[in-house]
Structures are given as structure tokens and as C-alpha cells.
Amino acid sequence: MPVRKYVLTEKKIQERLAAGWGQLDAEEYHPFLRITDISSKGRVHLIANHRLGRQLHFLSDLEWYNYLVRLREKNAIDFREQVALSRDVTRAIAAELGVEHPRDNQSDAHTMVMTTDLVVTYMGPRGPYHVAYFVKYKNDLENNRVKEKLAIERRYWEEQGIELVEFTEADISEKLKRSLLWLSTHETLRFHSEPFPNYFKNLGDSIVAGLPNAPADMPFTKYMQELDRLGGLKLGEHLLVARHLLAKSVLSTDFEVDSVWFAPTGSFNVNTNEFEIE
């Protein structure tokens, strides 16, 4: 479990709140906690989301995996991590529930600012709505103190009409994890150079046009290599773009397989012929 690297004094807390850090409705979002606030015990992740134009701070592997799952949900339009909860509200809720409010004994702040791991904004038929995610390993959920904090957090979001969903390691299989990690570095191709304008778009068009007629039992990676050979390209060019198209849901397949890159080409679908390379 990650632990605090730096003590958040009351002065630091007030500075962050005044600057709007962790505020769900902030126009330019900054998480209330950053990876530099957390010690090296456990892994943290600083992940670029080029559509949002910022980097996201995840304080554990499990938080990152939850984000990767949400990223593939078609109606997810925004992601806000380490969202700050109003201390006045959480203190009142803690008193109502008869539990102790979280505090840091090393800080001069009377009570800590509670945070929610991730809030995702979805676009629904009636407009945007939020879902909050409480991310913890199953063993941690057996801890009474964690249960008390969860109860405060759940009540907080209920009062705002927002659902709080628990996410544990049981909610993502090892197969899905491997598949999502394989795609996670291909959300954008902007850091890959093109030999000429629209090069990646042309490769994408080739993939989208050819995939429905490809040998159904040929491994996906091998088919991409065949497209490279037919085009006189170095091996890996079509696969690079194909991973991007999968990450953007232009292509889809069952990710609950041992090695999605070796899955038969017939198991992949083309969802749209209209797409942009990001």
C-alpha cells in the first residue's frame, strides 16, 4: 500500500484547495494528490492522456488497471483522479456514522482531506454524469478502518447523487490485464515519426479494408506482417497502427484471451471505416 512521502500541513492543504486541486468541477484539473506525495513503497504511475491534454497520477498498479478498464468504455469522456472531498462534509458524515475521521498524526492539520481514487464522467442519453471509483485490494477491504473510510466516502457521493463503485483485483483478469497493457502505449502515435503525411492513416485504411477478407485462422500479428510484406515495409509498421486502432476501438476483439496478438484474425471486428490517427 502506498504511504505518504511528504506531510501535508494545513498550510499546504489550504494552498492546494485555493488553487482548485482535486476539485471535480475545475475547468483545468489538477489532482489533489500527486505521485511525488507518495513514497516508493509500491508502484505509482504518471500516465499521459493526450485527449485530455494532461498527465494522470495513479498511486498503485490497481488504480492504473482500473483506469485502463474505464478508458475502453465508449461513453467515458473525462477522468479525474485523486478527487478531494469537502472536509466539512466528510467530518459531518463521520460524526453521523460514529466513526473517526481520517487524520495524519504527523501533520498539524486537524483532519486529512479525503480523496476518491477516480471519478469518470460518462455521456448518457440525458447528458454527462459521474461515477466514482473506490480502488482497493480485497485484503484491504477486510480491514475495519478501511471499511469506515469507505462508508464515509460512499455516503459523501450518495448525497451528491453519484454512484460509488468498488474495484478490486478480482474485477480484472490476468488475461485482460495483459491485453490492456499491450494497448496502453498506443493511445497515440504522435511520438512516432511518419516518412510522409498521412502514412499512418494509409496503413490504417489498409488494415480496415483488408481485415474482413483476411484468412480467419491466421494469427493477427502474422496478418499484419503479411500486410507489411505486401507493401514492401519493414516488419511492425502495420502492427503499430493496428494496436492504435484497437486502443481507439476502431477495431475490437475479445481481450479475455491468453495473447490477443496471436488471436485468429477472424476474431477481430472493424467497428468503423471513419477514423483519425491521434
KAGI-V846997 format. One record per pair of residues at least 6 apart in sequence whose ideal C-beta (glycine too) atoms are under 6 Angstrom apart, sorted by the first residue. I is the first residue (numbers start at 1). J is the second residue. D is the distance in Angstrom with one decimal. If there is no record, write none. Layout:
[[I	J	D] [I	J	D]]
This chain:
[[2	38	4.4] [2	42	4.6] [2	59	4.8] [2	60	5.9] [3	39	5.1] [3	41	5.9] [5	37	5.8] [5	38	5.4] [5	39	4.3] [6	37	5.6] [7	106	4.8] [7	107	5.0] [8	107	5.8] [9	107	5.7] [9	108	5.6] [10	108	5.4] [10	109	4.2] [13	109	5.6] [13	113	5.8] [20	26	4.5] [21	30	4.5] [21	32	4.9] [22	32	2.7] [22	83	5.5] [22	84	3.0] [24	83	5.4] [24	119	6.0] [29	80	5.4] [31	57	4.9] [31	81	5.1] [31	82	3.7] [32	82	5.0] [32	84	4.0] [32	115	5.3] [33	82	4.2] [33	115	5.8] [34	57	4.9] [35	44	4.0] [35	46	5.5] [35	57	4.9] [38	44	5.5] [38	59	5.3] [42	60	5.8] [43	61	5.4] [44	59	5.4] [45	58	4.3] [45	64	4.5] [46	55	5.2] [47	56	4.8] [48	55	5.2] [49	56	5.8] [50	188	4.5] [56	81	5.3] [57	81	5.8] [58	64	4.4] [62	135	5.4] [63	117	5.4] [63	135	5.0] [65	172	5.2] [66	133	5.8] [66	135	5.1] [66	167	4.6] [68	180	4.2] [68	184	6.0] [70	76	5.4] [70	120	5.1] [75	122	4.8] [75	123	4.9] [76	120	5.3] [76	122	5.6] [77	121	5.4] [77	123	5.2] [78	121	3.9] [79	120	5.7] [80	119	4.8] [81	118	5.1] [82	115	4.9] [83	116	4.6] [83	119	5.0] [84	113	5.2] [84	115	5.6] [85	114	4.5] [85	156	5.4] [87	111	5.8] [87	113	5.8] [90	114	5.1] [90	152	5.5] [90	156	6.0] [91	101	5.4] [93	152	5.1] [93	155	4.8] [94	101	4.1] [94	152	5.5] [97	151	5.7] [99	148	4.2] [101	111	4.9] [102	112	4.6] [102	114	5.9] [103	111	5.1] [103	112	5.4] [104	112	5.3] [116	132	5.0] [117	133	5.6] [117	135	4.2] [118	133	4.4] [119	130	5.4] [119	132	4.9] [120	131	5.3] [121	128	5.3] [121	130	5.6] [122	129	5.8] [130	162	5.0] [131	163	5.3] [132	157	4.9] [132	162	5.5] [132	164	4.6] [133	165	5.4] [133	167	5.3] [134	150	6.0] [134	164	5.7] [134	166	5.1] [135	167	4.8] [137	169	5.8] [138	168	4.8] [140	146	5.2] [154	164	4.8] [157	164	4.5] [175	256	5.0] [175	257	6.0] [176	255	5.3] [176	256	5.6] [179	255	3.8] [179	260	4.5] [183	243	5.9] [183	246	5.6] [183	247	4.3] [186	243	4.0] [186	244	4.6] [186	247	4.8] [187	247	5.1] [188	278	4.9] [189	200	5.5] [189	244	5.3] [189	277	5.8] [194	200	5.8] [200	241	5.3] [200	277	4.5] [201	277	5.2] [203	238	5.5] [203	241	4.4] [204	241	5.1] [204	245	5.9] [207	242	5.5] [208	270	5.3] [208	273	5.7] [211	270	5.6] [214	223	5.1] [214	265	4.5] [216	266	2.9] [217	264	5.1] [218	265	4.9] [219	262	4.8] [220	261	6.0] [220	263	5.5] [220	265	5.3] [221	261	4.8] [223	265	4.7] [224	238	4.2] [224	239	4.1] [224	242	5.5] [225	235	5.5] [227	238	4.3] [228	235	5.2] [228	237	5.5] [228	238	5.3] [245	251	4.6] [250	271	5.9] [250	272	5.8] [250	275	4.6] [251	268	5.6] [252	269	5.0] [252	271	5.6] [253	267	5.2] [253	268	4.6] [257	263	5.4]]
